[in-house]
């Protein structure tokens, strides 16, 4: 089955089938299970291994639906209604299993602008009447945990003005807590904010949609969506009663929420959009960048992180022509752990284009250190779209593409060029396991009369043809093929990049000879996890014969 809607499927022969590339077999490390039933769903794993996903049946609905798996998340029964209330509306359905085995549910009542709470003692089959938690215009319900002391903490954002205003936007983040399993709630006095900016390419909400986790020292860590280009963090050292001022974390992010989660072995897992919004002066008003979901893991309680791997790429990312307007992208992840030890991911935002997904992930997949691609599976690992019309929901078409070349190792090569058009030339983006030091080797060939390509080694995802990605990268350079340059047309060259962010350099080798040393141009709090190629042709209406990439290998 193909996950994307019929709109995209009819128009885009380059959309890939998730079930083909992530087969549902027990020994696979990354398994696509199927389409998630709805946006902002909440997954719950019970002591007996039963998995239940709680969701709504449509954006505005009074129902709480439940979808169940009895085989460790490999297949699911049809969704059915388990609760309803005339005032419930919008997506949010957040659940929590407490230390007594009772299931808690938070929902938003838009008509009275309040969050309400219910409890089930039979895994969500029947529920107690809804009781008031807190009021206000509250967005997505993401952060609901029980601490080691037994306290329930719900962190959320509240709208205080109708539109984003400087310096901190229309919202602040705070929390409520309960020491009697949700019978009564106390609101924190803290009001956590993040800066917003003039001419930001999106909505200036401020600090919103937090996710929280308890650390080993008992403190509570919060990571929140902002418009700063980073997830913002805050900490409570008194069990959620007060919170520190929000500050930028090490995690680059578009205007999108995250989910931080503790595994049974005490490792921390973070899932988020490791993407950066485009500059409004370059691309105009474009909906926030949510083309990929990233997962990172920490084995030392958040001191260091590894992985930073794309769990899934938006299936329709390389062609979104004529997809109906509305929310799109991969966002609002929620995590659980099966009895087999696999991470279960449910995520979804876009009604169209394939953004609603369910995955099973072996945590050891995040420990891998190599990636190799010779385009045997086409563009499955790559993002290669180009914008063909800008606006709030810009149209895309396939840019860089796989073509036949009988001199390539697999007789396939990626062509990064520029065809006729007024926008930027084509680009191609590939993710690999994050490394503070590592080695990337690729084989490239310059066609006649090409302007060449730039390459960027970076810690985050940007649109393939966003020229701002060169300046925001840790290392970037241009490779050109003209009489005054090293490279000659129609010849294959092995190019190797060896980087070390702690020592702040990257050495480039061509055919095993050191060509130059690059200095690090931007700081990274994590490491390198992306390579990005971009054709250097200008934006005016011109064509370029392009550069071919035969294969690529990364070792970190």
N, C-alpha and C positions, 0 to 999 in steps of 0.2 A: 504494500500500500504506500501511496505517496502522501505525506503529511499535509502538503500545502493545499490551499483551497483551489476549487476549479478555476477561479479567476486567474491565478498565477499559472496553474498547470497548463491551461490552454495556450498561454502566451509564451511560456518560458521552457524551452526544451533543455536548458542547462540546469534547471532545478533538480537536485538529486533526491533519491529515495533514501530517507534515513534508515529504514529497515535493512536496506542493502548494505550500507556502510557500517552500521552498528548492529550486527546480527544478534537476535535474541537467543543466545545459547549460553548455558551455564558457565562455561570457562572463559567467556569473553570478559575483558576488563572494562569495556564501555559498551553498554547495551541500550539501544533505543527500545523502550517498552511500548510506546504508543502515544497517541495524542492526549494531552492533559484535558480534562473535561471543561475547565473554565479558568479564567484569570484569577490570580490571587487566592489559589486554593491552599489548603493546609493539610499536610500529611501527618498521620499518626501511626506509630508502630506499637502494638500491644505486647504484653508479656508472652502471650501464646503464639506470637509471630504474625498474627492477623494485621494486615495493613489497611487503613481506611483513609481515603482522601475526602475531605469535607469542602464543599464548594457551593456556588449558586448555579442556577440553570441559565441565567442570563444577567446582563449588567444590572438591571433594576428588577429585583425579585424579592418576595417575602419568604422564599423557601431556603432551607438548608438541605442540600443534597449530599449523598454519601456514595462513594464508589469503593468497592472492597476487593482486595486480593487475598487469596488463601494459599498462594504458592510462592511466598517470599517476593512478591512484586513482579513476577514474570507475566502475569495476565490478570485481568480485572473483570469483575462482573459489571453488568449495566448499572448506571447510577440510579438511585432511588431517593425519594424524599424521606427525611427523618424528622424534620421540624419545620414549622412555619409560624410567622407572626405578621400581622397586617402592617406593622410599622417598619419592619426590617427592609433595608434597601441597599443598593450598591454591592460591590463585589465582596468586601472583607468578611471572611469566615476564618477565625484563628482559634486553634485548639491547643490544649495542654493537658498531658496526663500527669496527675500529681502522685505523691508518694504513697497514697492510700488506694491507688488504682482508679480514682474517679477522673472523668474526662470533663474539662472545662471548655467553654465556648464563649468567645467574644464576638459580638455583631454590632453593626452601626445602624442606628435608627435615624435616618435622615430627616424625617418629618418633625422629630423633636430635637434634632441635633444632639445626640447623646450616644454613648456606648453602653451596651447592656451585656449581662453575664448570665449564663445558664450552666447547669451541671448535670452530667449523666453518670449513672453507676453501672450501665450495661453497654459500654463501648459506643454510645451514641444512638442507641435504638430509641430511647425515651429520654426526655429532658425536663428539668424543673422549669417553672415559670421564669421569664426574664426578669432580672433585677438590675437596677441602675448602678453604673460604675462611675462615670464622669460625663460632663456635658461639654458642648462646644462643637464647632464644625471640625471634625476630625477625619483625616484622610485614611490611607491604607493602614490596616492593623497588622504590624509585622513583629513586634517585640513583646513576647509573653513567656515568662519563665518562672520556675520555682527555684529558690535558692536553697543552699544546704540547711538553712535554719527553718525551712518550711514556708517562708514568705513567698507570696505571689507578687510579681512585679509586672506591670504593664506600662511600657514606654510608648509614647505616641507624639504626634505633632498636632498643634491646634492653630487654626486660621484666626488671626486677630484683625486683619484688614482685608479688603476685597481684592486688592492688587498689590503686587510686589513693590515695595518702596525701599529706598536706601535708608540706612546701610545694611539692614538685616532681613529684608523681605517681609512677606505677609504672614509668616508662621514662626513659632518657636516650638521647641521640643521639651517635654517634661515627662513625668511618670506618676503613676499611682501605685500603691502597694496595699496588700491585705495580709493580716496575720491570722485570719479565721476562715481560710479557704474560700474567700470571696464573698462572705456575708456582709462585710463592711470594708470600705476603701478609704485611704488617706492620700491626699495629693501632695506631692513634693512642691516646695516653694521655688525650686530652681526653674529658670527659663533659659534654655540653651539655644544659642543662635549661631548663624554663620553669615559671612558677608555676601552681599549681592552687588551687581555691577550695572552701570549704564550700558545700554546697547548689548546686553547679553543675548545670546542666541537661544532663547527659550523663556520659560516662566520663572520669575524671581520669587520663588517660594521661600527661600532661606534654608534652614536646617530642618529636614523632614524625614519621615518614614524610617525611623531608627530600627536597628537590630541589636539585641543585647545578649551577653553571655557572662556567666560567673567565672572568674579566674581562680586559680589554685589558692591564691592568698585571700580569697573571700570577696575581693572587690568585684564590681560589675563594670564590664567594658561595653560601651555603646559605639556603634558605627552608624553614621547617618548619611543620607543622600543630601547633596548640596549642589550649588552652581559654581563652585570654585575650581572644578577640575579634579577634586579629591573627595574621597569619603572623609567626613569629619568625625573625630572621636571625642568622647567624654567618659569620665570615670566616676563611679560612686564608691566611697569607702565605708559607707554606713548603710549598706543593704538597700539602696535606692532612695533614701530619704533626701539627700542632696547630691548634686552633680557638679563636676568641674566645668569650667568654661570650655566650649568647643574649640578644638584646634585641628589643623589638617593632619591626617594620618599619612602613611607612606603609600596608600593605595590610590592610584590614579583612577578617576571614574567620570563618566558623563553624568548627567542629571538623572540618576537612576538609583534604586535601592539595592541593598545587599542583604545577605543572610549569613551570620556567623553562628557556628554550631559546634558543640563538643561531642566527639565520638566516644564510645564506651571505653576505649583505651587511653582517654584523656587528650588525644590529639585534637587540635582545633582545625576546623575547615571553614573557609570563607568562599562564598560564591557571589559574584558581582559582575557588572559590566566594566571590564578593564578597558574602557574606551574614553575618548576625549571628544567633546563637542567641537564642531568646526567654528572658525572665526566668522562672525556675522559680516565683516567687511569683505571676506573672501567668497563665501558661499551664499550669503544672504540668510534669510530665516529658514532653518531646516530643523525638523523635529529631532529631538535628542538622539544621540548615537547609541543604539541598542542592538547592533548586528551580531554580537557574540556574547556568550556567558563564559566567564573564567572561574576556575577553581584553584585555590591555593591551600596549602596545608602547613601547619606549624606543629612541631614535635617538642617544643620547649615553651609552651604556654604563651605564644605570641611574640617571643623575643626575636625569632627568625622565621622566615617563611620560604617554602619551595613550591615547585609545580607551576603555578600561574598558567595553567593549560586551558585552552578553549574546550569546554565540555561539548558545546554545540554551536554551530554557526547557523544563522538564519537561513533556512533552506532557499528562500526566494531572494537572498541578498544580491545576487548578480543580475536580477531582472525583476523590477517591480512595476512594470508598465501596466497601467489600467487597473491596478488593485484599488478597490474602493477606499476612500479616505477613512481615517479612524486610527485608533491605537495600533501600532505595529512594533514588532521587535521582540527580543528575548529579554524578559525582565520579571521581577517579582518572584524570585526563587524561594522554595521552601524545602527543607532537608529532613531526612530521618535515616535510621540505620536498620536494616533488616536483620533477622536472626542469623543469617549467613555472614553478616559483617559487611555487606555491600551498602554503600550510600545510596539512598533513593532521593532523586531530585524530581520535584514537580515545579514547573515554571510556565509562565505564559502571560502575555499581555495582548499581543496583536490578534484581532479577530480574523485577519487575513494574512497570508504569506508564510504560515508555518511556525509561528512563535510559541504555540502551546505544546509542551513536550513533557514526557516522563522518561527518566533515565535511571539505570542502575549502574553504579560506578564502583569498581574495586579500588580501594584507597591506594594500593600499591602502584596503580597507574600514575599517580602523582609523584612517584619516586623515579620514574624512568628518566633517562639522561640523553637519549638520542632521538632524532627524527630524520627520516630519509624520504625523499619523494622524487619519482621520475615520471610523474603524470600518467602512470598506469591507470589510476582511477580518475583521470581528468582533473577537474578543479575542486574536488571534494575537500581538500585541505586548505584551499585558498579563497581569499576574497579578491575579486577582480572586476568589480563593477565600475562604471563611469556614470556620472550624472549627465543627463541629456537635457534636463529642464529644471531650473532651480525654483524654489518656493518653499512653502511650509511642508509639503509632502512631495519632494522632488522625484521626478521620474528617473529610472535607471535603465541602463542596458549593459550587456556584457562588454567589457573593455578588453583587457589582456585575455588572450584565448589560447587554447592548446591547438597546435597545427601539426601537420605531418612534416617530418624532416628525416630523410633516410640516413643522414650522418649522425643523428642523435642516438643515444644508447638504447632507447626504447622506441626509436623512430617517431617519437613525440617530443615536442618542445613547446614551452610557453613563450608566446610572442607578446612583448610589451611594446606597443607602438602608439601612434596617433592617426586615426582616420580623419576624414573631413569633419569639421565641427568647430564651434566657437569656444567650448569649454576646455578645461585642462586635459593634457594628454593622459594616457592610461597608466594605471599602477597595479601592483599586485602585492598582497600582504599574506605572510605566513607566520603562524605561531609555533613556538617550540618550548620545551621546559626551561624555566628561568634559570639563568646561570650568571653569577657575578664574574665568572671567567668561563671562557669557552672557545670553540673553534667552529667556524662555518666554512664549508667548501662548496663551490658551485662551478658549473661549466657554462660559459656564456659565449655568444657569437654576435658580432655586430653586422647588421645588414648594410648595404651600400646607402650612403647619404643620410644615415640616421644621425640625430642630434645626440644620441647616447642616452644613458640612464643615470639617475642618482640611486644610491642605496642608503638605507638608514637602519641602524641597530638601535632598538628602543625598548622601553618597558611597558608600552601601551599600544592599543589599536587606534588607528586613525583611518579615515576614508582612504581608499587606495590612491586616489589622484589628488589628495589634499596636499598642496605644496608646503603648507605649514608644518607638515610632519618632518620635513628635513631639518628645520631649525629647532624643533622641540626634541629631537632625538639625542641620544647619548653620543653616538658617532654617526657621521654622515659624510659622504663624498660623492663626486661625480666621475663617471667613467665615460670617456668620449673617444670617438674613432674618426680622426681626421689626420691629415699629413703631419701636423705638429704634435700629435699625441702618440702614445705608446702602442695602442691597439690598432690592428689592421682589420679591414672588413673581410667577412666570409672565412674567418679562421676561428676555431674554438680555443678558448683560453680557460685554464683552471685558475680561479680566483679564490684565495683563502683569506679569511678574516679571523684573527686571533685577538680576543679582547680580555681586558682585566679592569673592571670598574674601580677596584680598590687602588690600583696603580694608575688609573685614569688614562689608559692608552689602548689603542687598537692597531695592530700591525697588519698591513695588507701584503699578501704574497701573490705574484702572478707567475704561473708555471714554475712554482717552487722557488722563485727568486723574490726576495723582499723588495717591494715596490715603494712603500712609504709607511710612515707612522702617523696615525691620527690621534689628536688629543681629544679628551672627553669634553664635550661642549655643554652638557647639562647634567645635573646631579640626578641620581636615581636612588630611592630608598630601598629598592628591591634588587634589581639586576636586569639583564637583557633577556627578553622573551619574544621578540619580534624582529623579523627582517622585512623590509619594505622596499620594493623597486618602483621607480617612477620614471616614465619617459620624459625627456627634457624639452620636447617640442613646446613652443609657446602657445598661448591661448588663442591667438588669431587663427582664422580659418586656414589651416595648413595640414598636410599629411606628413607622416614620417614612416620610414620603412622598418624601424624598430630594432629591438635587441631580442635575441632568443636565449632562453635558459633551458639547458638540457636536463640537469638534475641538481639536487641540492641535498647536502647532508650537514646536520648540526650535532655536535657533541659538546655537552656542558659538564 
